[in-house]
Amino acid sequence: MAAASPGFSPFQAPVLPAARPVSSISLPASPIGFDMARSEVELQLHAITDAPLICPLPQRGPVAMALVQPDKVVFRSQPISAVPPEAKNSSRSAPRMAKTKARRDTSYDSFKTWSGKLERQITTQLLGARPPQQQQEQEEEEPEEDDATSNRPNTSMPRVQRFFAALEGPELDKLRSSEELVLPSDKTWPFLLRFPVSAFGMGMGMSSMAILWKRIAISASTRFLHMTLKINLVLWCISVAFMFVLSMLYALKVVFYFEAVRREYYHPIRVNFFFAPWIACLFLAIGVPELVAETLPHWLWYVLMAPIVCLELKIYGQWISGGQRRLSRVANPSNHLSIVGNFVGALLGGIMGLKEGPLFFFAVGLAHYIVLFVTLYQRLPTSETLPRDLHPVFFLFVATPSVACLAWARITGEFGYGSRIAYFIAMFLYASLAVRINLFRGFRFSLAWWAYTFPMTSAAIASIRYASEEKNAFTQCMCIGLSAAATLTVTVLFFTTLLHAVVHRDLFPNDISIAITERRRKPSVATEMMQESGSKALAPALSDARDLEAAVATSYT
């Protein structure tokens, strides 16, 4: 039949019916998990129903052992995507993870009063419950952050031994080279974490300046200057506003970063500055203008002295009981702040007309001042010399006897021998520090400069009181000169502080002294190997040095 058909050629291949192309078959990347018997049967069924095959596949018996079957075998007519579904999910979740990490920084959670977990719980309750899928995704994205936060070593308070071991310097404000911080050291911390309790020294300087100009206006020794009480009113209002701002900032620190406040309180040196806000309030009460209040109620004195009593019971008890917080170990010029509050309180009580309370605080302050003065004056062999940046705190030596002479004069009603002895001690210490020019140069501006203000104004007020008793040209010149020096110092420091706070913005650096670890971290293996290799390298040199020392000792004998 083929030969009889027209156009037939014996050399032409027989024409078969047009076969339909077989669709592409998706097979697993690995033969593991693929059932050969099932795949061949499905392939034959597909071929029979769609198009005849050129060569039929031979029938094979079922395989005796079938491996684990895949969950799903898909036959497609489209090419398989090169990106697996897992990669797609990860590519979609990567921006979400980056956005979540960028939105919330957990570096400071351990210092927050409200931890990061609690913040998320409160936010969830306020904004409503999230869908289960979104909540599960966030829990899968942030397990490392939660674990890192919970496993950090700064979740509890370091003991006093850790402050001495991790920090160095007379003020314990410099980190040792072998230690690490629990907060990031390569960026600026939040403002409240950098705001220290020592900032209340600015309030003490401003409020004492208001007292000085009140005494200049009403004292007999300076009446020839014809100063008005309006200056006292302006300075007192500025001091009140200054103290209000400082108090509000530190109150916010207590609310949001209570752990940082707690570490300042347990710091062996920083704890003395917790007297500063109450001493500043006592100064404001002493320097209150007559236009504001002619007399003050007695209950105000008890309210202001109550926190000072509580702090003294803690600190003085630690000095007496010994231990790591004994006075010989923590003695520092800043400890004068824990003493001078007694004399300032006695002065205010004497102005109000009280007797027993002021006398009690004067006695307590005098007993502990003698011990502190001797301890600081002899400077134990283990004590370090104050660096240049902390030279202003030496002037705190002048503050206590200056206020003590005024307090005793108020208690006894006259500027007698006791007051004169305290005043002469203050003047001698003032002169011994003023003649040392090196104490006033070679260091940059910091909050420690405000330590000049309060002692200088106290000495000027005491000089005015002494000049009222001993009226001569020398005493008048001395009280005017000290008052001018104190006023100039406070004015310069006030504007310099504003310059650094507003323009340069470097007034409050990172407070390293509160960011130490609870316990010392173990050095890495590489560090240990380097230390071990260094000690082995130095061993021959040490042995040679010992041999040389022994030879020298033998020659002398």
TADADA-V398141 format. One record per residue. N is the residue number from 1. RES is the residue in one small letter. SS is DSSP state (H for helix, E for strand, C for the rest). D_LAST is the distance of its C-alpha to the last C-alpha in whole Angstrom. Layout:
# TADADA-V398141
n=N res=RES ss=SS d_last=D_LAST
n=N res=RES ss=SS d_last=D_LAST
This chain:
# TADADA-V398141
n=1 res=m ss=C d_last=136
n=2 res=a ss=C d_last=133
n=3 res=a ss=C d_last=135
n=4 res=a ss=C d_last=138
n=5 res=s ss=C d_last=136
n=6 res=p ss=C d_last=136
n=7 res=g ss=C d_last=133
n=8 res=f ss=C d_last=132
n=9 res=s ss=C d_last=130
n=10 res=p ss=C d_last=129
n=11 res=f ss=C d_last=126
n=12 res=q ss=C d_last=125
n=13 res=a ss=C d_last=122
n=14 res=p ss=C d_last=124
n=15 res=v ss=C d_last=123
n=16 res=l ss=C d_last=122
n=17 res=p ss=C d_last=122
n=18 res=a ss=C d_last=119
n=19 res=a ss=C d_last=116
n=20 res=r ss=C d_last=114
n=21 res=p ss=C d_last=111
n=22 res=v ss=C d_last=108
n=23 res=s ss=C d_last=106
n=24 res=s ss=C d_last=102
n=25 res=i ss=C d_last=101
n=26 res=s ss=C d_last=97
n=27 res=l ss=C d_last=95
n=28 res=p ss=C d_last=92
n=29 res=a ss=C d_last=89
n=30 res=s ss=C d_last=88
n=31 res=p ss=C d_last=90
n=32 res=i ss=C d_last=88
n=33 res=g ss=C d_last=90
n=34 res=f ss=C d_last=94
n=35 res=d ss=C d_last=97
n=36 res=m ss=H d_last=99
n=37 res=a ss=H d_last=102
n=38 res=r ss=H d_last=102
n=39 res=s ss=H d_last=102
n=40 res=e ss=H d_last=104
n=41 res=v ss=H d_last=107
n=42 res=e ss=H d_last=106
n=43 res=l ss=H d_last=106
n=44 res=q ss=H d_last=110
n=45 res=l ss=H d_last=111
n=46 res=h ss=H d_last=110
n=47 res=a ss=H d_last=112
n=48 res=i ss=H d_last=115
n=49 res=t ss=H d_last=116
n=50 res=d ss=H d_last=115
n=51 res=a ss=C d_last=116
n=52 res=p ss=C d_last=117
n=53 res=l ss=C d_last=114
n=54 res=i ss=C d_last=115
n=55 res=c ss=C d_last=113
n=56 res=p ss=C d_last=113
n=57 res=l ss=C d_last=110
n=58 res=p ss=C d_last=110
n=59 res=q ss=C d_last=110
n=60 res=r ss=C d_last=107
n=61 res=g ss=C d_last=106
n=62 res=p ss=C d_last=104
n=63 res=v ss=C d_last=100
n=64 res=a ss=C d_last=99
n=65 res=m ss=C d_last=96
n=66 res=a ss=C d_last=95
n=67 res=l ss=C d_last=92
n=68 res=v ss=C d_last=91
n=69 res=q ss=C d_last=94
n=70 res=p ss=C d_last=93
n=71 res=d ss=C d_last=94
n=72 res=k ss=C d_last=96
n=73 res=v ss=C d_last=98
n=74 res=v ss=C d_last=99
n=75 res=f ss=C d_last=102
n=76 res=r ss=C d_last=102
n=77 res=s ss=C d_last=104
n=78 res=q ss=C d_last=101
n=79 res=p ss=C d_last=98
n=80 res=i ss=C d_last=95
n=81 res=s ss=C d_last=92
n=82 res=a ss=C d_last=89
n=83 res=v ss=C d_last=87
n=84 res=p ss=C d_last=87
n=85 res=p ss=H d_last=87
n=86 res=e ss=H d_last=84
n=87 res=a ss=H d_last=83
n=88 res=k ss=H d_last=86
n=89 res=n ss=H d_last=84
n=90 res=s ss=H d_last=81
n=91 res=s ss=H d_last=82
n=92 res=r ss=H d_last=84
n=93 res=s ss=H d_last=81
n=94 res=a ss=H d_last=78
n=95 res=p ss=H d_last=80
n=96 res=r ss=H d_last=80
n=97 res=m ss=H d_last=77
n=98 res=a ss=H d_last=75
n=99 res=k ss=H d_last=78
n=100 res=t ss=H d_last=76
n=101 res=k ss=H d_last=73
n=102 res=a ss=H d_last=73
n=103 res=r ss=H d_last=75
n=104 res=r ss=C d_last=73
n=105 res=d ss=C d_last=69
n=106 res=t ss=C d_last=67
n=107 res=s ss=C d_last=64
n=108 res=y ss=C d_last=64
n=109 res=d ss=H d_last=66
n=110 res=s ss=H d_last=63
n=111 res=f ss=H d_last=63
n=112 res=k ss=C d_last=67
n=113 res=t ss=C d_last=68
n=114 res=w ss=C d_last=71
n=115 res=s ss=C d_last=69
n=116 res=g ss=H d_last=71
n=117 res=k ss=H d_last=73
n=118 res=l ss=H d_last=74
n=119 res=e ss=H d_last=75
n=120 res=r ss=H d_last=77
n=121 res=q ss=H d_last=79
n=122 res=i ss=H d_last=80
n=123 res=t ss=H d_last=81
n=124 res=t ss=H d_last=83
n=125 res=q ss=H d_last=85
n=126 res=l ss=H d_last=86
n=127 res=l ss=H d_last=87
n=128 res=g ss=C d_last=89
n=129 res=a ss=C d_last=88
n=130 res=r ss=C d_last=87
n=131 res=p ss=C d_last=89
n=132 res=p ss=H d_last=88
n=133 res=q ss=H d_last=87
n=134 res=q ss=H d_last=85
n=135 res=q ss=H d_last=83
n=136 res=q ss=H d_last=82
n=137 res=e ss=H d_last=81
n=138 res=q ss=H d_last=79
n=139 res=e ss=H d_last=77
n=140 res=e ss=H d_last=77
n=141 res=e ss=H d_last=76
n=142 res=e ss=C d_last=73
n=143 res=p ss=H d_last=71
n=144 res=e ss=H d_last=68
n=145 res=e ss=H d_last=68
n=146 res=d ss=H d_last=68
n=147 res=d ss=H d_last=66
n=148 res=a ss=H d_last=63
n=149 res=t ss=H d_last=64
n=150 res=s ss=H d_last=64
n=151 res=n ss=C d_last=61
n=152 res=r ss=C d_last=59
n=153 res=p ss=C d_last=55
n=154 res=n ss=C d_last=57
n=155 res=t ss=C d_last=59
n=156 res=s ss=C d_last=58
n=157 res=m ss=C d_last=55
n=158 res=p ss=C d_last=52
n=159 res=r ss=C d_last=50
n=160 res=v ss=H d_last=47
n=161 res=q ss=H d_last=44
n=162 res=r ss=H d_last=46
n=163 res=f ss=H d_last=46
n=164 res=f ss=H d_last=43
n=165 res=a ss=H d_last=42
n=166 res=a ss=H d_last=44
n=167 res=l ss=E d_last=44
n=168 res=e ss=E d_last=42
n=169 res=g ss=C d_last=42
n=170 res=p ss=C d_last=43
n=171 res=e ss=C d_last=46
n=172 res=l ss=C d_last=46
n=173 res=d ss=C d_last=48
n=174 res=k ss=E d_last=46
n=175 res=l ss=E d_last=46
n=176 res=r ss=C d_last=43
n=177 res=s ss=C d_last=43
n=178 res=s ss=C d_last=43
n=179 res=e ss=C d_last=46
n=180 res=e ss=C d_last=49
n=181 res=l ss=E d_last=52
n=182 res=v ss=C d_last=55
n=183 res=l ss=C d_last=58
n=184 res=p ss=C d_last=58
n=185 res=s ss=C d_last=56
n=186 res=d ss=C d_last=58
n=187 res=k ss=C d_last=61
n=188 res=t ss=C d_last=62
n=189 res=w ss=C d_last=62
n=190 res=p ss=C d_last=66
n=191 res=f ss=H d_last=66
n=192 res=l ss=H d_last=66
n=193 res=l ss=H d_last=62
n=194 res=r ss=H d_last=61
n=195 res=f ss=C d_last=62
n=196 res=p ss=C d_last=59
n=197 res=v ss=H d_last=60
n=198 res=s ss=H d_last=58
n=199 res=a ss=H d_last=61
n=200 res=f ss=H d_last=63
n=201 res=g ss=H d_last=60
n=202 res=m ss=H d_last=63
n=203 res=g ss=H d_last=66
n=204 res=m ss=H d_last=64
n=205 res=g ss=H d_last=64
n=206 res=m ss=H d_last=67
n=207 res=s ss=H d_last=68
n=208 res=s ss=H d_last=66
n=209 res=m ss=H d_last=68
n=210 res=a ss=H d_last=71
n=211 res=i ss=H d_last=70
n=212 res=l ss=H d_last=69
n=213 res=w ss=H d_last=72
n=214 res=k ss=H d_last=74
n=215 res=r ss=H d_last=72
n=216 res=i ss=H d_last=73
n=217 res=a ss=H d_last=77
n=218 res=i ss=H d_last=77
n=219 res=s ss=C d_last=75
n=220 res=a ss=C d_last=76
n=221 res=s ss=C d_last=73
n=222 res=t ss=C d_last=74
n=223 res=r ss=H d_last=78
n=224 res=f ss=H d_last=78
n=225 res=l ss=H d_last=77
n=226 res=h ss=C d_last=80
n=227 res=m ss=C d_last=79
n=228 res=t ss=C d_last=81
n=229 res=l ss=C d_last=80
n=230 res=k ss=H d_last=81
n=231 res=i ss=H d_last=78
n=232 res=n ss=H d_last=76
n=233 res=l ss=H d_last=79
n=234 res=v ss=H d_last=78
n=235 res=l ss=H d_last=74
n=236 res=w ss=H d_last=75
n=237 res=c ss=H d_last=77
n=238 res=i ss=H d_last=75
n=239 res=s ss=H d_last=72
n=240 res=v ss=H d_last=74
n=241 res=a ss=H d_last=75
n=242 res=f ss=H d_last=71
n=243 res=m ss=H d_last=70
n=244 res=f ss=H d_last=73
n=245 res=v ss=H d_last=72
n=246 res=l ss=H d_last=68
n=247 res=s ss=H d_last=70
n=248 res=m ss=H d_last=72
n=249 res=l ss=H d_last=69
n=250 res=y ss=H d_last=67
n=251 res=a ss=H d_last=70
n=252 res=l ss=H d_last=71
n=253 res=k ss=H d_last=67
n=254 res=v ss=H d_last=67
n=255 res=v ss=H d_last=70
n=256 res=f ss=H d_last=69
n=257 res=y ss=C d_last=66
n=258 res=f ss=H d_last=65
n=259 res=e ss=H d_last=62
n=260 res=a ss=H d_last=60
n=261 res=v ss=H d_last=61
n=262 res=r ss=H d_last=59
n=263 res=r ss=H d_last=56
n=264 res=e ss=H d_last=56
n=265 res=y ss=H d_last=57
n=266 res=y ss=H d_last=54
n=267 res=h ss=C d_last=51
n=268 res=p ss=C d_last=49
n=269 res=i ss=C d_last=49
n=270 res=r ss=H d_last=53
n=271 res=v ss=H d_last=54
n=272 res=n ss=H d_last=54
n=273 res=f ss=H d_last=57
n=274 res=f ss=H d_last=59
n=275 res=f ss=H d_last=60
n=276 res=a ss=H d_last=61
n=277 res=p ss=H d_last=65
n=278 res=w ss=H d_last=65
n=279 res=i ss=H d_last=64
n=280 res=a ss=H d_last=66
n=281 res=c ss=H d_last=69
n=282 res=l ss=H d_last=68
n=283 res=f ss=H d_last=68
n=284 res=l ss=H d_last=71
n=285 res=a ss=H d_last=73
n=286 res=i ss=H d_last=72
n=287 res=g ss=C d_last=73
n=288 res=v ss=C d_last=76
n=289 res=p ss=C d_last=79
n=290 res=e ss=C d_last=82
n=291 res=l ss=C d_last=84
n=292 res=v ss=C d_last=83
n=293 res=a ss=C d_last=82
n=294 res=e ss=C d_last=83
n=295 res=t ss=C d_last=81
n=296 res=l ss=C d_last=79
n=297 res=p ss=C d_last=80
n=298 res=h ss=H d_last=77
n=299 res=w ss=H d_last=77
n=300 res=l ss=H d_last=75
n=301 res=w ss=H d_last=72
n=302 res=y ss=H d_last=72
n=303 res=v ss=H d_last=72
n=304 res=l ss=H d_last=70
n=305 res=m ss=H d_last=67
n=306 res=a ss=H d_last=67
n=307 res=p ss=H d_last=65
n=308 res=i ss=H d_last=63
n=309 res=v ss=H d_last=63
n=310 res=c ss=H d_last=62
n=311 res=l ss=H d_last=59
n=312 res=e ss=H d_last=58
n=313 res=l ss=H d_last=58
n=314 res=k ss=H d_last=56
n=315 res=i ss=H d_last=53
n=316 res=y ss=H d_last=53
n=317 res=g ss=H d_last=53
n=318 res=q ss=H d_last=50
n=319 res=w ss=H d_last=48
n=320 res=i ss=H d_last=48
n=321 res=s ss=H d_last=48
n=322 res=g ss=C d_last=45
n=323 res=g ss=H d_last=44
n=324 res=q ss=H d_last=44
n=325 res=r ss=H d_last=46
n=326 res=r ss=C d_last=44
n=327 res=l ss=H d_last=44
n=328 res=s ss=H d_last=41
n=329 res=r ss=H d_last=41
n=330 res=v ss=H d_last=44
n=331 res=a ss=C d_last=44
n=332 res=n ss=C d_last=45
n=333 res=p ss=H d_last=48
n=334 res=s ss=H d_last=51
n=335 res=n ss=H d_last=50
n=336 res=h ss=H d_last=52
n=337 res=l ss=H d_last=55
n=338 res=s ss=H d_last=55
n=339 res=i ss=H d_last=55
n=340 res=v ss=H d_last=58
n=341 res=g ss=H d_last=60
n=342 res=n ss=H d_last=61
n=343 res=f ss=H d_last=61
n=344 res=v ss=H d_last=64
n=345 res=g ss=H d_last=66
n=346 res=a ss=H d_last=66
n=347 res=l ss=H d_last=67
n=348 res=l ss=H d_last=70
n=349 res=g ss=H d_last=71
n=350 res=g ss=H d_last=71
n=351 res=i ss=H d_last=73
n=352 res=m ss=H d_last=75
n=353 res=g ss=C d_last=76
n=354 res=l ss=C d_last=74
n=355 res=k ss=C d_last=72
n=356 res=e ss=H d_last=70
n=357 res=g ss=H d_last=69
n=358 res=p ss=H d_last=67
n=359 res=l ss=H d_last=65
n=360 res=f ss=H d_last=64
n=361 res=f ss=H d_last=62
n=362 res=f ss=H d_last=61
n=363 res=a ss=H d_last=59
n=364 res=v ss=H d_last=58
n=365 res=g ss=H d_last=57
n=366 res=l ss=H d_last=55
n=367 res=a ss=H d_last=53
n=368 res=h ss=H d_last=51
n=369 res=y ss=H d_last=51
n=370 res=i ss=H d_last=49
n=371 res=v ss=H d_last=46
n=372 res=l ss=H d_last=47
n=373 res=f ss=H d_last=46
n=374 res=v ss=H d_last=43
n=375 res=t ss=H d_last=42
n=376 res=l ss=H d_last=42
n=377 res=y ss=H d_last=41
n=378 res=q ss=H d_last=38
n=379 res=r ss=C d_last=37
n=380 res=l ss=C d_last=35
n=381 res=p ss=C d_last=32
n=382 res=t ss=C d_last=33
n=383 res=s ss=C d_last=36
n=384 res=e ss=C d_last=37
n=385 res=t ss=C d_last=39
n=386 res=l ss=C d_last=42
n=387 res=p ss=C d_last=43
n=388 res=r ss=H d_last=46
n=389 res=d ss=H d_last=49
n=390 res=l ss=H d_last=48
n=391 res=h ss=H d_last=48
n=392 res=p ss=H d_last=51
n=393 res=v ss=H d_last=50
n=394 res=f ss=H d_last=48
n=395 res=f ss=H d_last=52
n=396 res=l ss=H d_last=52
n=397 res=f ss=H d_last=51
n=398 res=v ss=H d_last=54
n=399 res=a ss=H d_last=56
n=400 res=t ss=H d_last=56
n=401 res=p ss=H d_last=56
n=402 res=s ss=H d_last=59
n=403 res=v ss=H d_last=61
n=404 res=a ss=H d_last=60
n=405 res=c ss=H d_last=61
n=406 res=l ss=H d_last=64
n=407 res=a ss=H d_last=65
n=408 res=w ss=H d_last=64
n=409 res=a ss=H d_last=67
n=410 res=r ss=H d_last=69
n=411 res=i ss=H d_last=68
n=412 res=t ss=H d_last=69
n=413 res=g ss=C d_last=71
n=414 res=e ss=C d_last=70
n=415 res=f ss=C d_last=67
n=416 res=g ss=C d_last=65
n=417 res=y ss=H d_last=62
n=418 res=g ss=H d_last=60
n=419 res=s ss=H d_last=62
n=420 res=r ss=H d_last=60
n=421 res=i ss=H d_last=57
n=422 res=a ss=H d_last=57
n=423 res=y ss=H d_last=58
n=424 res=f ss=H d_last=56
n=425 res=i ss=H d_last=53
n=426 res=a ss=H d_last=54
n=427 res=m ss=H d_last=55
n=428 res=f ss=H d_last=52
n=429 res=l ss=H d_last=50
n=430 res=y ss=H d_last=53
n=431 res=a ss=H d_last=52
n=432 res=s ss=H d_last=48
n=433 res=l ss=H d_last=49
n=434 res=a ss=H d_last=52
n=435 res=v ss=C d_last=50
n=436 res=r ss=C d_last=47
n=437 res=i ss=H d_last=49
n=438 res=n ss=H d_last=47
n=439 res=l ss=H d_last=48
n=440 res=f ss=H d_last=51
n=441 res=r ss=C d_last=51
n=442 res=g ss=C d_last=49
n=443 res=f ss=C d_last=50
n=444 res=r ss=C d_last=54
n=445 res=f ss=C d_last=56
n=446 res=s ss=C d_last=56
n=447 res=l ss=H d_last=57
n=448 res=a ss=H d_last=54
n=449 res=w ss=H d_last=56
n=450 res=w ss=H d_last=58
n=451 res=a ss=H d_last=56
n=452 res=y ss=H d_last=57
n=453 res=t ss=H d_last=60
n=454 res=f ss=H d_last=60
n=455 res=p ss=H d_last=58
n=456 res=m ss=H d_last=59
n=457 res=t ss=H d_last=63
n=458 res=s ss=H d_last=62
n=459 res=a ss=H d_last=60
n=460 res=a ss=H d_last=63
n=461 res=i ss=H d_last=66
n=462 res=a ss=H d_last=64
n=463 res=s ss=H d_last=64
n=464 res=i ss=H d_last=68
n=465 res=r ss=H d_last=68
n=466 res=y ss=H d_last=66
n=467 res=a ss=H d_last=68
n=468 res=s ss=H d_last=71
n=469 res=e ss=H d_last=70
n=470 res=e ss=C d_last=68
n=471 res=k ss=C d_last=71
n=472 res=n ss=C d_last=70
n=473 res=a ss=H d_last=69
n=474 res=f ss=H d_last=65
n=475 res=t ss=H d_last=66
n=476 res=q ss=H d_last=69
n=477 res=c ss=H d_last=67
n=478 res=m ss=H d_last=64
n=479 res=c ss=H d_last=66
n=480 res=i ss=H d_last=68
n=481 res=g ss=H d_last=65
n=482 res=l ss=H d_last=63
n=483 res=s ss=H d_last=66
n=484 res=a ss=H d_last=66
n=485 res=a ss=H d_last=63
n=486 res=a ss=H d_last=63
n=487 res=t ss=H d_last=67
n=488 res=l ss=H d_last=65
n=489 res=t ss=H d_last=62
n=490 res=v ss=H d_last=64
n=491 res=t ss=H d_last=67
n=492 res=v ss=H d_last=65
n=493 res=l ss=H d_last=63
n=494 res=f ss=H d_last=66
n=495 res=f ss=H d_last=68
n=496 res=t ss=H d_last=64
n=497 res=t ss=H d_last=64
n=498 res=l ss=H d_last=68
n=499 res=l ss=H d_last=67
n=500 res=h ss=H d_last=64
n=501 res=a ss=H d_last=66
n=502 res=v ss=H d_last=70
n=503 res=v ss=H d_last=69
n=504 res=h ss=H d_last=65
n=505 res=r ss=C d_last=65
n=506 res=d ss=C d_last=61
n=507 res=l ss=C d_last=61
n=508 res=f ss=C d_last=60
n=509 res=p ss=C d_last=58
n=510 res=n ss=C d_last=57
n=511 res=d ss=C d_last=56
n=512 res=i ss=H d_last=53
n=513 res=s ss=H d_last=51
n=514 res=i ss=H d_last=54
n=515 res=a ss=C d_last=54
n=516 res=i ss=E d_last=51
n=517 res=t ss=C d_last=51
n=518 res=e ss=C d_last=52
n=519 res=r ss=C d_last=49
n=520 res=r ss=C d_last=46
n=521 res=r ss=C d_last=48
n=522 res=k ss=C d_last=46
n=523 res=p ss=C d_last=45
n=524 res=s ss=C d_last=47
n=525 res=v ss=H d_last=47
n=526 res=a ss=H d_last=46
n=527 res=t ss=H d_last=43
n=528 res=e ss=H d_last=42
n=529 res=m ss=H d_last=42
n=530 res=m ss=H d_last=40
n=531 res=q ss=H d_last=37
n=532 res=e ss=H d_last=37
n=533 res=s ss=H d_last=37
n=534 res=g ss=H d_last=35
n=535 res=s ss=H d_last=32
n=536 res=k ss=H d_last=32
n=537 res=a ss=H d_last=32
n=538 res=l ss=H d_last=29
n=539 res=a ss=H d_last=27
n=540 res=p ss=H d_last=26
n=541 res=a ss=H d_last=24
n=542 res=l ss=H d_last=23
n=543 res=s ss=H d_last=21
n=544 res=d ss=H d_last=20
n=545 res=a ss=H d_last=18
n=546 res=r ss=H d_last=16
n=547 res=d ss=H d_last=15
n=548 res=l ss=H d_last=14
n=549 res=e ss=H d_last=12
n=550 res=a ss=H d_last=11
n=551 res=a ss=H d_last=10
n=552 res=v ss=H d_last=9
n=553 res=a ss=H d_last=6
n=554 res=t ss=H d_last=5
n=555 res=s ss=H d_last=5
n=556 res=y ss=H d_last=4
n=557 res=t ss=C d_last=0
